[in-house]
Amino acid sequence: MSKSDEQIQKDVLAELKYEPSVRASDIGVEVKDGIVTLAGHVDSYAEKWHAEDAAQRVSGVKGIAVEIYVKLPGDFKRTDAEVARAVKNTLEWNIFVPDDPVKVMVEDGWVTLTGTVPWEYQRRLAATSIRYLAGVTGVSNQIVIKPNPTAAAVKSEIEDSLKRRAIQDANAIKVEVHGHEVTLSGKVHSFAEKNLIHHAVWNSPGVLKIIDNIIV
């Protein structure tokens, strides 16, 4: 049975109160047809991100409209040049993110990342690592994955990963690749096995999206 808008609103408000990184009193919640609107002002981009993440965790939510604005306290205000330097320094210190291919642009505290990296985890880490910097009001991650994966390479990664754990059902998994998108289908015995397959696919260079049609 689907949740009513009133129940979703109560659940989102409860989840916001449960999230220690968010001051629930800063954020208003409205729900219509399962679409949640978050509104208000927060002191940091990190708090805004955690509020969005909390709302996404609630079952029954079909979509989220974010009208939260970051209003930095005086102690956390930085010039765009200072924010850009802090972002570049953070990326340089992150051993998992290649700094040179990633370009940084800052406007009114909003950071836009561009460039190319070979791995999806590097793309995600670049944005994650700057989320908590003082002066950041938002992040647009426009970094792209450089190489295109091949079905053979992804299939090989899955097979090798499963064999290392003495699981022999790799052939039961069908892999289709379209650009940076990988579609998986077939049957597995457990969610642990399914997660293992996901891990193997994300470890294949160039994968940007997984469409999971695997049945447990």
Backbone as ProteinMPNN parsed JSONL, in Angstrom:
{"seq_chain_A": "MSKSDEQIQKDVLAELKYEPSVRASDIGVEVKDGIVTLAGHVDSYAEKWHAEDAAQRVSGVKGIAVEIYVKLPGDFKRTDAEVARAVKNTLEWNIFVPDDPVKVMVEDGWVTLTGTVPWEYQRRLAATSIRYLAGVTGVSNQIVIKPNPTAAAVKSEIEDSLKRRAIQDANAIKVEVHGHEVTLSGKVHSFAEKNLIHHAVWNSPGVLKIIDNIIV", "coords_chain_A": {"N_chain_A": [[0.846, -1.194, 0.0], [0.581, 2.182, -0.901], [2.121, 5.104, 0.511], [0.51, 7.901, 2.083], [0.585, 11.426, 1.258], [0.718, 12.915, 3.588], [1.8, 11.087, 5.417], [4.296, 10.609, 4.276], [5.4, 13.159, 4.537], [5.559, 13.354, 7.364], [7.407, 11.293, 7.81], [9.685, 12.203, 6.436], [10.26, 14.549, 7.871], [10.821, 13.371, 10.332], [13.084, 11.893, 9.641], [14.854, 13.934, 9.008], [15.163, 15.087, 11.529], [16.423, 12.986, 12.724], [18.869, 12.925, 11.463], [22.046, 13.846, 12.292], [23.62, 15.843, 11.135], [22.017, 17.833, 10.299], [19.995, 20.65, 11.005], [16.863, 20.366, 11.784], [14.966, 22.316, 12.182], [15.616, 24.318, 10.43], [14.545, 23.703, 8.005], [11.778, 23.398, 5.869], [9.119, 21.174, 4.965], [7.212, 20.026, 2.3], [4.753, 18.027, 0.677], [3.48, 16.653, -2.291], [1.666, 14.463, -4.185], [3.629, 12.547, -3.773], [5.966, 13.901, -4.338], [8.531, 15.576, -2.858], [9.137, 18.711, -1.434], [11.783, 20.562, -0.314], [12.528, 23.298, 1.678], [14.051, 26.409, 2.715], [16.693, 27.951, 4.731], [20.121, 27.255, 5.158], [23.273, 26.825, 6.936], [25.456, 25.836, 5.594], [26.784, 24.161, 2.675], [27.175, 21.47, 3.071], [25.246, 20.803, 5.018], [22.925, 21.203, 3.529], [23.243, 19.213, 1.572], [23.154, 16.879, 3.157], [20.547, 17.057, 4.075], [19.064, 16.669, 1.715], [19.908, 14.073, 1.161], [18.88, 12.712, 3.372], [16.11, 12.949, 2.926], [15.88, 11.429, 0.612], [16.219, 8.907, 1.57], [13.829, 8.08, 2.592], [11.114, 5.911, 2.269], [8.696, 5.756, -0.357], [9.006, 8.269, -1.376], [8.901, 9.973, -4.38], [10.196, 11.894, -5.792], [12.34, 14.805, -5.474], [12.246, 18.214, -4.825], [14.389, 20.851, -4.479], [14.605, 23.643, -2.598], [16.355, 24.879, -0.962], [18.492, 27.239, 0.437], [21.842, 28.247, 0.718], [23.156, 30.1, 3.213], [25.816, 31.579, 4.209], [27.364, 31.936, 7.394], [29.004, 34.815, 8.805], [31.644, 34.122, 9.653], [32.32, 32.074, 7.959], [32.4, 32.969, 5.407], [33.977, 33.334, 2.265], [36.155, 34.59, -0.298], [35.7, 34.05, -3.844], [38.118, 33.395, -5.005], [39.575, 32.448, -2.817], [38.054, 30.198, -2.156], [38.404, 28.695, -4.494], [41.166, 28.186, -4.386], [41.26, 26.641, -2.047], [39.761, 24.42, -2.857], [41.355, 23.402, -4.976], [43.669, 22.767, -3.521], [42.669, 20.771, -1.84], [41.974, 18.781, -3.687], [44.508, 18.215, -4.679], [45.68, 17.047, -2.457], [44.266, 14.734, -2.206], [44.853, 11.522, -2.773], [43.551, 9.78, -4.439], [42.351, 11.121, -6.468], [43.07, 12.361, -9.599], [44.691, 15.332, -9.95], [45.457, 17.177, -12.018], [43.817, 16.742, -14.433], [41.374, 17.751, -13.562], [39.381, 20.572, -13.529], [38.633, 23.719, -11.979], [36.019, 25.944, -11.247], [34.671, 28.817, -9.714], [31.864, 30.531, -8.576], [30.3, 32.907, -6.731], [30.679, 31.246, -4.543], [29.765, 28.845, -5.466], [30.862, 25.832, -6.701], [32.137, 24.55, -9.678], [33.094, 21.617, -11.185], [35.102, 20.376, -13.756], [36.418, 18.363, -16.474], [38.247, 15.281, -17.126], [38.281, 11.927, -15.927], [39.499, 8.572, -15.344], [37.981, 6.781, -13.818], [34.867, 6.021, -12.19], [34.678, 6.205, -9.36], [36.6, 8.115, -8.782], [35.514, 10.389, -9.903], [33.278, 10.74, -8.221], [34.538, 11.045, -5.724], [35.907, 13.446, -6.047], [33.934, 15.438, -5.883], [32.85, 14.8, -3.38], [34.988, 15.24, -1.612], [35.232, 17.995, -1.374], [32.977, 18.928, -0.256], [32.673, 19.776, 2.383], [34.116, 22.068, 2.728], [34.815, 25.336, 3.981], [32.967, 28.121, 2.899], [31.989, 27.076, 0.549], [29.099, 26.978, -1.384], [27.697, 25.343, -3.053], [27.903, 22.52, -5.319], [28.679, 21.579, -8.574], [29.072, 18.783, -10.369], [30.673, 18.19, -13.134], [32.51, 16.541, -14.208], [33.694, 14.085, -16.441], [33.729, 10.618, -17.436], [36.466, 9.162, -18.961], [37.393, 6.786, -20.632], [35.561, 4.441, -22.716], [33.686, 1.713, -21.561], [33.887, -1.814, -22.341], [31.809, -4.595, -23.199], [33.052, -7.061, -22.961], [35.252, -6.509, -21.291], [33.985, -5.657, -18.911], [32.508, -7.959, -18.297], [34.608, -9.722, -17.868], [35.772, -8.575, -15.577], [33.726, -9.032, -13.71], [33.595, -11.865, -13.707], [36.203, -12.53, -12.814], [36.164, -11.376, -10.26], [34.12, -12.828, -8.959], [35.152, -15.428, -9.111], [37.395, -15.222, -7.5], [36.257, -15.359, -5.081], [35.273, -17.842, -4.966], [32.83, -18.248, -6.237], [30.874, -19.481, -8.746], [29.041, -18.665, -10.666], [29.16, -16.741, -12.671], [28.617, -16.856, -15.369], [25.894, -16.847, -15.461], [25.131, -14.285, -15.421], [24.107, -11.683, -17.432], [25.605, -9.246, -19.442], [25.293, -6.071, -20.761], [26.481, -3.371, -22.669], [26.216, 0.036, -23.24], [27.633, 2.755, -24.398], [28.614, 4.537, -21.613], [27.045, 3.12, -19.96], [25.942, 0.312, -18.174], [24.067, -2.593, -18.354], [22.703, -5.044, -16.312], [21.611, -8.384, -16.002], [19.924, -11.414, -14.99], [20.283, -14.149, -12.578], [20.996, -14.411, -9.074], [22.217, -15.821, -5.944], [22.124, -14.436, -3.563], [21.929, -11.209, -1.863], [24.446, -10.362, -1.18], [26.044, -11.491, -3.146], [25.044, -10.106, -5.312], [25.805, -7.488, -4.654], [28.527, -7.826, -4.838], [28.855, -8.179, -7.568], [28.073, -5.646, -8.474], [30.161, -4.149, -7.359], [32.311, -5.131, -8.846], [31.622, -4.237, -11.404], [31.648, -1.424, -11.078], [34.344, -1.165, -10.739], [35.337, -1.341, -13.239], [36.885, 0.468, -15.783], [35.453, 3.491, -16.995], [32.744, 3.076, -16.537], [29.699, 4.594, -15.882], [27.07, 4.401, -15.176], [24.807, 2.036, -13.79], [22.355, -0.244, -14.715], [20.266, -2.217, -13.039], [18.976, -5.289, -13.385], [19.017, -7.655, -12.104], [17.903, -10.613, -10.523], [17.27, -11.773, -7.288]], "CA_chain_A": [[0.0, 0.0, 0.0], [1.415, 3.375, -0.999], [1.985, 6.061, 1.605], [-0.139, 9.175, 1.805], [1.502, 12.569, 1.313], [0.867, 13.306, 4.994], [2.722, 10.149, 6.067], [5.636, 10.874, 3.739], [5.873, 14.394, 5.172], [5.953, 13.011, 8.735], [8.609, 10.458, 7.769], [10.815, 13.045, 6.032], [10.573, 15.399, 9.021], [11.457, 12.518, 11.336], [14.426, 11.544, 9.157], [15.669, 15.147, 9.154], [15.492, 15.214, 12.963], [17.323, 11.875, 13.058], [20.163, 13.175, 10.834], [22.763, 14.785, 13.175], [24.266, 16.915, 10.379], [20.981, 18.764, 9.846], [19.086, 21.263, 11.966], [15.556, 20.188, 11.148], [14.195, 23.556, 12.296], [15.99, 25.187, 9.308], [14.019, 23.194, 6.734], [10.361, 23.075, 5.768], [8.848, 20.029, 4.087], [5.888, 19.898, 1.713], [4.666, 16.84, -0.183], [2.312, 16.559, -3.153], [1.77, 13.326, -5.106], [4.896, 11.862, -3.529], [7.101, 14.779, -4.619], [8.896, 16.307, -1.643], [9.811, 19.999, -1.591], [12.543, 21.012, 0.849], [12.736, 24.738, 1.57], [14.621, 27.042, 3.891], [18.066, 28.433, 4.666], [21.069, 26.51, 5.988], [24.548, 27.51, 7.116], [26.539, 25.249, 4.804], [26.389, 23.253, 1.602], [27.152, 20.12, 3.629], [23.945, 20.593, 5.655], [21.962, 21.076, 2.433], [23.421, 17.892, 0.957], [22.673, 15.861, 4.085], [19.091, 17.147, 4.104], [18.598, 15.993, 0.501], [20.187, 12.646, 1.323], [17.93, 12.184, 4.355], [14.805, 12.838, 2.274], [15.947, 10.345, -0.362], [16.2, 7.619, 2.272], [12.47, 7.77, 3.026], [10.349, 5.148, 1.288], [7.51, 6.429, -0.855], [9.374, 9.531, -2.027], [9.035, 9.777, -5.822], [11.084, 12.923, -6.325], [12.664, 15.856, -4.517], [12.521, 19.563, -5.315], [15.199, 21.479, -3.441], [14.576, 25.1, -2.552], [17.174, 25.234, 0.198], [19.539, 28.191, 0.076], [22.964, 28.28, 1.648], [23.478, 31.452, 3.666], [26.996, 31.354, 5.042], [27.631, 32.88, 8.482], [30.145, 35.691, 8.54], [32.926, 33.454, 9.887], [32.584, 31.079, 6.921], [32.406, 33.585, 4.081], [35.267, 33.364, 1.597], [36.091, 35.07, -1.675], [35.734, 32.95, -4.808], [39.524, 33.012, -5.191], [39.953, 31.637, -1.657], [37.385, 28.901, -2.286], [39.061, 27.971, -5.584], [42.458, 27.684, -3.887], [40.992, 25.566, -1.086], [39.327, 23.25, -3.628], [42.523, 22.854, -5.672], [44.547, 22.152, -2.518], [42.027, 19.537, -1.384], [42.113, 17.782, -4.749], [45.926, 17.838, -4.745], [45.999, 16.189, -1.314], [43.519, 13.483, -2.32], [45.696, 10.657, -3.607], [42.727, 8.989, -5.342], [41.813, 11.977, -7.522], [44.112, 13.021, -10.398], [44.408, 16.766, -9.858], [45.673, 17.93, -13.264], [42.698, 16.739, -15.386], [40.165, 18.346, -12.984], [39.401, 22.031, -13.539], [37.77, 24.291, -10.947], [35.484, 27.287, -11.43], [33.865, 29.194, -8.548], [31.083, 31.762, -8.722], [29.491, 33.108, -5.523], [30.842, 30.079, -3.68], [29.314, 27.609, -6.139], [32.016, 25.212, -7.345], [31.889, 23.69, -10.831], [34.238, 20.771, -11.516], [35.084, 19.834, -15.112], [37.598, 17.577, -16.814], [38.028, 13.855, -17.341], [38.999, 10.958, -15.092], [39.244, 7.224, -15.882], [37.176, 5.927, -12.954], [33.689, 6.64, -11.58], [34.906, 6.533, -7.959], [37.357, 9.354, -8.745], [34.54, 11.453, -10.182], [32.478, 10.952, -7.019], [35.402, 11.522, -4.647], [36.257, 14.853, -6.282], [32.856, 16.253, -5.321], [32.698, 14.5, -1.956], [36.099, 15.757, -0.819], [35.149, 19.445, -1.187], [31.633, 19.228, 0.238], [32.689, 20.363, 3.724], [35.01, 23.225, 2.785], [34.193, 26.607, 4.328], [32.791, 29.024, 1.766], [31.322, 26.397, -0.567], [27.635, 27.066, -1.316], [27.134, 24.317, -3.908], [28.873, 21.815, -6.168], [28.22, 20.961, -9.82], [30.096, 17.832, -10.797], [30.59, 17.975, -14.575], [33.609, 15.673, -14.61], [33.223, 12.955, -17.236], [34.574, 9.425, -17.476], [37.134, 9.217, -20.263], [37.309, 5.623, -21.524], [34.304, 3.709, -22.84], [33.846, 0.305, -21.196], [33.427, -2.815, -23.31], [31.093, -5.696, -22.553], [34.018, -8.119, -22.656], [36.051, -6.101, -20.139], [33.127, -5.681, -17.732], [32.224, -9.37, -18.023], [35.828, -10.306, -17.312], [35.913, -8.069, -14.208], [32.746, -9.74, -12.89], [34.013, -13.26, -13.588], [37.399, -12.617, -11.963], [35.787, -11.041, -8.888], [33.362, -13.942, -8.405], [36.026, -16.599, -8.98], [38.275, -15.014, -6.338], [35.471, -15.693, -3.889], [34.796, -19.215, -5.17], [31.458, -18.242, -6.748], [31.089, -19.909, -10.129], [27.847, -18.4, -11.476], [29.325, -15.531, -13.478], [28.001, -17.054, -16.683], [24.456, -16.624, -15.349], [24.907, -12.84, -15.47], [24.207, -11.091, -18.766], [26.135, -7.887, -19.404], [25.14, -5.276, -21.974], [27.127, -2.072, -22.512], [25.858, 1.087, -24.189], [28.388, 3.932, -23.957], [29.1, 4.385, -20.244], [25.949, 2.502, -19.21], [25.999, -1.15, -18.136], [22.83, -3.242, -17.929], [22.936, -6.384, -15.779], [20.423, -9.216, -15.827], [20.242, -12.782, -14.596], [19.885, -14.526, -11.223], [22.042, -14.695, -8.093], [21.686, -16.514, -4.773], [22.032, -13.577, -2.387], [22.236, -9.801, -2.067], [25.901, -10.223, -1.086], [26.539, -11.817, -4.484], [24.63, -8.992, -6.159], [26.68, -6.363, -4.331], [29.841, -8.175, -5.363], [28.805, -7.901, -9.005], [28.088, -4.179, -8.599], [31.522, -3.693, -7.062], [33.151, -5.491, -9.982], [31.291, -3.366, -12.534], [32.166, -0.078, -10.806], [35.803, -1.205, -10.858], [35.683, -1.359, -14.658], [37.051, 1.851, -16.243], [34.495, 4.078, -17.911], [31.35, 2.832, -16.17], [29.094, 5.758, -15.264], [25.723, 4.073, -14.689], [24.419, 0.621, -13.79], [20.939, -0.591, -14.696], [20.298, -3.524, -12.389], [17.8, -6.14, -13.546], [19.359, -8.959, -11.515], [16.916, -11.154, -9.607], [17.837, -12.577, -6.208]], "C_chain_A": [[0.876, 1.236, 0.0], [1.125, 4.329, 0.154], [1.21, 7.287, 1.152], [0.909, 10.284, 1.857], [1.763, 12.995, 2.751], [1.865, 12.395, 5.713], [4.15, 10.356, 5.577], [6.221, 12.119, 4.388], [6.354, 14.118, 6.599], [7.262, 12.228, 8.753], [9.845, 11.275, 7.385], [11.224, 13.946, 7.19], [11.281, 14.598, 10.111], [12.878, 12.165, 10.932], [15.367, 12.735, 9.26], [16.084, 15.35, 10.616], [16.499, 14.151, 13.383], [18.735, 12.102, 12.533], [20.927, 14.231, 11.648], [23.404, 15.961, 12.446], [23.29, 18.006, 9.951], [20.232, 19.338, 11.043], [17.7, 21.267, 11.329], [14.723, 21.463, 11.187], [14.505, 24.525, 11.159], [15.193, 24.871, 8.04], [12.527, 22.884, 6.834], [10.146, 21.981, 4.748], [7.397, 20.064, 3.605], [5.892, 18.702, 0.768], [3.375, 16.896, -0.992], [2.548, 15.456, -4.169], [3.115, 12.619, -4.993], [6.138, 12.68, -3.811], [7.351, 15.66, -3.398], [9.59, 17.618, -2.01], [10.467, 20.366, -0.269], [12.839, 22.491, 0.67], [13.336, 25.275, 2.859], [16.027, 27.539, 3.644], [18.926, 27.601, 5.617], [22.414, 27.229, 5.995], [25.675, 26.979, 6.246], [25.972, 24.363, 3.709], [26.293, 21.826, 2.123], [25.8, 19.819, 4.278], [22.858, 20.417, 4.598], [22.041, 19.683, 1.824], [22.876, 16.796, 1.858], [21.149, 15.889, 4.199], [18.489, 16.439, 2.888], [18.751, 14.479, 0.647], [19.202, 11.997, 2.295], [16.557, 11.985, 3.724], [14.777, 11.672, 1.297], [15.869, 8.971, 0.305], [14.783, 7.172, 2.639], [11.714, 7.03, 1.922], [9.089, 5.914, 0.891], [7.794, 7.743, -1.551], [9.631, 9.265, -3.506], [9.984, 10.783, -6.463], [11.297, 14.004, -5.282], [12.927, 17.16, -5.251], [13.229, 20.308, -4.181], [15.169, 22.993, -3.593], [15.285, 25.59, -1.291], [18.294, 26.153, -0.266], [20.602, 28.213, 1.162], [23.303, 29.737, 1.958], [24.608, 31.343, 4.675], [27.086, 32.388, 6.162], [28.886, 33.695, 8.177], [31.49, 35.008, 8.667], [33.295, 32.498, 8.76], [32.597, 31.667, 5.512], [33.83, 33.659, 3.538], [35.084, 34.003, 0.225], [36.131, 33.866, -2.605], [37.156, 32.462, -5.036], [39.989, 32.122, -4.042], [39.317, 30.253, -1.733], [38.068, 28.062, -3.361], [40.395, 27.397, -5.132], [42.258, 26.518, -2.924], [40.584, 24.288, -1.808], [40.515, 22.595, -4.322], [43.459, 22.155, -4.694], [43.982, 20.823, -2.036], [42.168, 18.429, -2.419], [43.555, 17.299, -4.86], [46.296, 16.869, -3.627], [45.264, 14.855, -1.363], [44.247, 12.565, -3.3], [44.882, 9.855, -4.621], [42.173, 9.8, -6.503], [42.953, 12.613, -8.298], [43.82, 14.503, -10.523], [44.459, 17.467, -11.212], [44.471, 17.902, -14.212], [41.444, 17.448, -14.876], [40.315, 19.858, -12.915], [38.344, 22.56, -12.574], [37.323, 25.687, -11.349], [34.568, 27.6, -10.261], [33.162, 30.51, -8.829], [30.123, 31.868, -7.544], [29.524, 31.88, -4.623], [30.422, 28.768, -4.298], [30.453, 27.065, -6.979], [31.555, 24.327, -8.504], [33.172, 22.943, -11.171], [34.07, 20.24, -12.936], [36.372, 19.056, -15.351], [37.238, 16.126, -17.01], [38.854, 13.03, -16.372], [38.667, 9.56, -15.615], [38.255, 6.393, -15.08], [36.017, 6.713, -12.355], [33.95, 7.04, -10.13], [35.71, 7.817, -7.822], [36.448, 10.555, -8.994], [33.732, 11.773, -8.929], [33.302, 11.533, -5.888], [35.756, 12.997, -4.804], [35.206, 15.762, -5.671], [32.723, 16.046, -3.817], [33.763, 15.185, -1.111], [36.025, 17.254, -0.56], [33.83, 19.879, -0.558], [31.65, 20.016, 1.544], [33.613, 21.57, 3.838], [34.235, 24.493, 3.122], [34.103, 27.488, 3.083], [32.089, 28.402, 0.578], [29.81, 26.471, -0.378], [26.943, 26.02, -2.192], [28.209, 23.695, -4.766], [28.158, 21.26, -7.392], [29.34, 20.071, -10.334], [29.902, 17.515, -12.275], [31.788, 17.192, -15.106], [33.044, 14.48, -15.37], [34.231, 11.813, -17.181], [35.158, 9.311, -18.873], [36.952, 7.958, -21.107], [35.913, 5.041, -21.581], [34.537, 2.255, -22.438], [33.401, -0.598, -22.338], [32.756, -3.943, -22.541], [32.064, -6.787, -22.128], [34.824, -7.779, -21.406], [35.235, -6.159, -18.854], [32.824, -7.117, -17.322], [33.429, -10.046, -17.372], [36.041, -9.87, -15.865], [34.967, -8.825, -13.274], [33.194, -11.179, -12.65], [35.209, -13.408, -12.652], [37.055, -12.365, -10.498], [35.044, -12.193, -8.226], [34.246, -15.17, -8.177], [36.963, -16.461, -7.785], [37.56, -15.388, -5.046], [34.786, -17.05, -4.038], [33.314, -19.267, -5.528], [31.548, -18.464, -8.254], [29.941, -19.549, -11.08], [27.972, -17.144, -12.339], [28.641, -15.655, -14.828], [26.492, -16.837, -16.666], [24.107, -15.138, -15.427], [25.125, -12.33, -16.894], [24.617, -9.637, -18.644], [25.944, -7.227, -20.763], [25.714, -3.886, -21.722], [26.692, -1.14, -23.63], [26.538, 2.375, -23.727], [28.98, 3.681, -22.58], [28.091, 3.665, -19.356], [26.018, 0.987, -19.319], [24.676, -1.687, -17.604], [23.135, -4.676, -17.518], [21.611, -7.123, -15.658], [20.872, -10.636, -15.495], [19.797, -13.043, -13.168], [21.116, -14.779, -10.35], [21.383, -15.307, -6.86], [21.475, -15.603, -3.575], [22.32, -12.128, -2.761], [23.743, -9.549, -1.99], [26.547, -10.48, -2.448], [26.233, -10.665, -5.458], [25.526, -7.774, -5.921], [28.094, -6.583, -4.859], [29.921, -7.874, -6.859], [28.834, -6.402, -9.255], [29.504, -3.637, -8.398], [32.451, -3.969, -8.239], [32.894, -4.57, -11.169], [31.835, -1.961, -12.309], [33.684, -0.032, -10.917], [36.267, -1.292, -12.307], [35.773, 0.08, -15.167], [35.946, 2.279, -17.195], [33.044, 3.887, -17.55], [30.809, 4.043, -15.401], [27.742, 5.432, -14.649], [25.49, 2.574, -14.786], [22.898, 0.526, -13.773], [20.845, -2.034, -14.226], [18.967, -4.25, -12.559], [18.04, -7.548, -12.994], [18.301, -9.358, -10.5], [17.624, -12.006, -8.553], [16.895, -13.746, -5.921]], "O_chain_A": [[1.807, 1.342, 0.799], [0.021, 4.351, 0.698], [1.251, 7.663, -0.019], [1.985, 10.106, 2.428], [2.876, 13.385, 3.101], [2.674, 12.861, 6.515], [5.099, 10.289, 6.359], [7.397, 12.14, 4.749], [7.42, 14.584, 7.0], [8.122, 12.464, 9.601], [10.925, 11.067, 7.938], [12.416, 14.094, 7.463], [12.223, 15.084, 10.737], [13.777, 12.138, 11.772], [16.548, 12.569, 9.564], [17.217, 15.738, 10.899], [17.32, 14.372, 14.273], [19.694, 11.553, 13.074], [20.509, 15.388, 11.695], [23.704, 16.977, 13.072], [23.684, 18.986, 9.318], [19.877, 18.614, 11.974], [17.41, 22.075, 10.446], [13.87, 21.674, 10.325], [13.741, 25.464, 10.935], [15.165, 25.675, 7.108], [12.077, 22.202, 7.754], [10.897, 21.867, 3.779], [6.469, 20.125, 4.412], [6.905, 18.4, 0.137], [2.303, 17.155, -0.444], [3.516, 15.503, -4.928], [3.67, 12.151, -5.987], [7.252, 12.22, -3.559], [6.468, 16.4, -2.967], [10.526, 17.625, -2.81], [9.802, 20.468, 0.762], [13.346, 22.9, -0.374], [13.169, 24.702, 3.936], [16.506, 27.554, 2.51], [18.513, 27.285, 6.732], [22.668, 28.116, 5.179], [26.737, 27.597, 6.162], [24.843, 23.879, 3.795], [25.441, 21.055, 1.681], [25.263, 18.723, 4.118], [21.971, 19.578, 4.753], [21.013, 19.047, 1.588], [22.207, 15.879, 1.381], [20.528, 14.845, 4.401], [17.516, 15.696, 3.018], [17.852, 13.711, 0.305], [18.746, 10.876, 2.072], [15.908, 10.965, 3.96], [13.755, 10.998, 1.168], [15.494, 7.988, -0.334], [14.569, 6.003, 2.962], [11.683, 7.478, 0.776], [8.497, 6.626, 1.701], [6.929, 8.281, -2.242], [10.472, 8.436, -3.854], [10.511, 10.546, -7.55], [10.534, 14.111, -4.322], [13.729, 17.208, -6.184], [12.721, 20.381, -3.062], [15.645, 23.545, -4.584], [14.879, 26.563, -0.654], [18.967, 25.867, -1.256], [20.304, 28.2, 2.356], [23.686, 30.502, 1.073], [24.383, 31.051, 5.849], [26.907, 33.581, 5.919], [29.723, 33.284, 7.373], [32.394, 35.278, 7.877], [34.465, 32.143, 8.616], [32.785, 30.942, 4.535], [34.766, 34.001, 4.26], [33.995, 33.964, -0.346], [36.549, 32.781, -2.2], [37.385, 31.269, -5.236], [40.715, 31.152, -4.262], [39.959, 29.251, -1.415], [38.29, 26.866, -3.173], [40.723, 26.256, -5.454], [42.99, 25.53, -2.974], [41.004, 23.196, -1.426], [40.671, 21.376, -4.267], [43.985, 21.082, -4.99], [44.725, 19.86, -1.846], [42.448, 17.28, -2.077], [43.801, 16.118, -5.105], [47.123, 15.978, -3.818], [45.614, 13.936, -0.623], [44.253, 12.808, -4.506], [45.449, 9.304, -5.564], [41.587, 9.236, -7.427], [43.746, 13.347, -7.708], [42.822, 14.896, -11.127], [43.581, 18.275, -11.517], [44.121, 18.948, -14.759], [40.538, 17.725, -15.661], [41.261, 20.367, -12.315], [37.3, 21.938, -12.374], [38.141, 26.518, -11.745], [33.773, 26.754, -9.853], [33.781, 31.48, -9.266], [29.24, 31.027, -7.374], [28.517, 31.519, -4.014], [30.68, 27.7, -3.743], [30.956, 27.75, -7.869], [30.692, 23.465, -8.335], [34.211, 23.557, -11.416], [33.012, 19.712, -13.28], [37.294, 19.088, -14.536], [36.059, 15.772, -17.056], [39.983, 13.388, -16.038], [37.641, 9.386, -16.272], [37.735, 5.401, -15.589], [36.144, 7.899, -12.049], [33.498, 8.101, -9.698], [35.53, 8.547, -6.847], [36.601, 11.604, -8.368], [33.522, 12.943, -8.608], [32.833, 12.414, -5.166], [35.89, 13.716, -3.814], [35.541, 16.747, -5.014], [32.509, 17.0, -3.069], [33.473, 15.658, -0.013], [36.671, 17.752, 0.361], [33.598, 21.071, -0.355], [30.759, 20.828, 1.795], [33.867, 22.045, 4.945], [33.134, 24.707, 2.615], [35.056, 27.582, 2.31], [31.636, 29.118, -0.315], [29.295, 26.075, 0.667], [25.731, 25.831, -2.086], [29.291, 24.258, -4.931], [27.155, 20.558, -7.269], [30.418, 20.549, -10.688], [29.074, 16.678, -12.634], [32.048, 17.182, -16.31], [32.018, 13.925, -14.976], [35.416, 12.014, -16.916], [34.425, 9.357, -19.861], [36.405, 8.045, -22.206], [35.159, 5.131, -20.612], [35.48, 1.627, -22.917], [32.626, -0.183, -23.201], [33.088, -4.212, -21.387], [31.915, -7.372, -21.055], [35.057, -8.642, -20.56], [35.715, -6.644, -17.829], [32.878, -7.454, -16.139], [33.284, -10.84, -16.443], [36.436, -10.674, -15.021], [35.358, -9.213, -12.173], [33.174, -11.656, -11.515], [35.234, -14.298, -11.802], [37.571, -13.037, -9.604], [35.299, -12.509, -7.064], [34.104, -15.866, -7.172], [37.292, -17.451, -7.131], [38.199, -15.696, -4.04], [33.836, -17.359, -3.319], [32.62, -20.217, -5.167], [32.226, -17.713, -8.955], [29.879, -20.078, -12.19], [26.956, -16.547, -12.697], [28.141, -14.669, -15.369], [25.874, -16.663, -17.716], [22.933, -14.773, -15.49], [26.19, -12.523, -17.481], [24.055, -8.885, -17.848], [26.376, -7.755, -21.787], [25.459, -3.29, -20.676], [26.785, -1.476, -24.811], [26.081, 3.016, -22.78], [29.749, 2.739, -22.388], [28.262, 3.606, -18.139], [26.137, 0.44, -20.415], [24.22, -1.285, -16.534], [23.746, -5.431, -18.274], [20.605, -6.54, -15.255], [22.03, -11.007, -15.691], [19.028, -12.266, -12.602], [22.135, -15.288, -10.817], [20.158, -15.317, -6.737], [20.727, -15.95, -2.661], [22.876, -11.843, -3.822], [24.261, -8.643, -2.643], [27.477, -9.78, -2.849], [27.054, -10.309, -6.303], [25.952, -7.113, -6.867], [28.768, -5.64, -5.275], [30.935, -7.376, -7.349], [29.539, -5.935, -10.149], [29.98, -2.791, -9.155], [33.282, -3.131, -8.587], [33.829, -4.168, -11.861], [32.414, -1.364, -13.217], [34.252, 1.032, -11.165], [37.47, -1.313, -12.57], [34.822, 0.843, -14.997], [35.551, 1.528, -18.087], [32.175, 4.477, -18.192], [31.388, 4.462, -14.399], [27.308, 6.1, -13.711], [25.921, 1.925, -15.739], [22.235, 1.132, -12.932], [21.282, -2.956, -14.915], [17.961, -3.876, -11.957], [17.358, -8.501, -13.367], [17.854, -8.53, -9.705], [18.464, -12.846, -8.876], [17.172, -14.561, -5.042]]}, "name": "protein", "num_of_chains": 1, "seq": "MSKSDEQIQKDVLAELKYEPSVRASDIGVEVKDGIVTLAGHVDSYAEKWHAEDAAQRVSGVKGIAVEIYVKLPGDFKRTDAEVARAVKNTLEWNIFVPDDPVKVMVEDGWVTLTGTVPWEYQRRLAATSIRYLAGVTGVSNQIVIKPNPTAAAVKSEIEDSLKRRAIQDANAIKVEVHGHEVTLSGKVHSFAEKNLIHHAVWNSPGVLKIIDNIIV"}
